[in-house]
Amino acid sequence: MNDTLTIKRTLARSLCMILATLIFVSPTHAESESEEGEDHDEGHIELSQEQIDHAGIALEKVRSGPLQEVLTVYGTIRSNPEQVQRVSARFDGAVRKIDKRIGDSVKRGDTILTVEANESMQDYPINATIDGVVTHREANIGEQTNGRTLLVIEDLSTVWVELSLFSQDLPLVHVGQKVRINSKKRDVTAEGLVTYIAPMGISSSQTVLARVPLPNPERRWTPGQFVVGDIILSEANVPLLVNTEALQIVENRPVIFVQGEEGFEPRPVQIGRSDGRSTEVLGGLSSGEIYVTKNSFVLKSELGKEDAEHGH
């Protein structure tokens, strides 16, 4: 009986000691966990300059600037028909020599082919009258010229953009308007003016053609290429402007990654109007703050990794 009582007292003392330990230790432990949680909630991402450069992250300051209202339409690049030479023989005869092939560049005055005249039986050269590229060939050695086009040379230093306008677009567009032409991926851009709007429509597409000539000295624009045209309808200055590419969606909210002393912070923002390239900021940022304008998706990915690690 005494042994049983002794065991019960020992167990009671042990239980009391365990409870006392939990009472004194738990607040400290909870406080530590709370502090760790606060560090994570801040959501700052620290990157070295080497990491920033390697990721291709670009930075800019939040600024005021012009915001454009645009009408986005689609079109095609075509050769400038005013800068084309259709090569034919002055005197019909047999083609004896062809000096240029499709794709070859030519200079004005270059001999491009030689013909033996039927009447005189004398060879004579045919020369290029423009600088350009041979784009078509309709002749072979030994064939008769017969008054037809033998070669086509096109000067691609300028091109035409033909944009398609729907009926609802016509009241908004006029000759002299500025247009921003973009490649399909929007990685090549140029600006021009509307110089012509066709007086008649195209029945098959129910559209009207608008023309925008572009300089093309580096041949960045290729005839046949599909393009996107942003026709500038109006322009207004706004106090806070960021590049649209900088915006990311985190937890269903638009955010901008802002650079601070502790790293990059995903800052929720309130956005307003946008013209595709730039977006108005109504709240969440201040003028002069430095933000990530390019490759901000890299930081979004890092933020996701952190959340996943803390979730485990």
LINNORBEL-V477427 format. One line per field, one symbol per residue. burial: I if it has 16 or more other ideal C-beta (glycine too) atoms within 10 Angstrom, else O. Layout:
burial = ???
This chain:
burial = OOOOOOOOOOOOOOOOOOOOOOOOOOOOOOOOOOOOOOOOOOIOIOIOOOOIOOIOIOOOOIOOOOIIOIIOIOIOIOIIOOIOIOIIIOOOIIIOOIIIOOOOOIOOOIOIIIIIIOOOOOOOOIOIOOIIIIOOIOIOOOOOIOOOOIIIIIIIOOIIIIIIIOOOIOOOIOOOIIIIIIIOOOOOOIOIOIOOIOOOIOOOOOIIIIIIIIOIOOOOIOOOIOIIIIIIOOOOOIOIIIIOIIIIOIOOOIIIIIIOOOOIIIIOIOIOOIIOIIIIIOOIIOOOIOIIIOIIOIIIOIIOOOOOOOOO
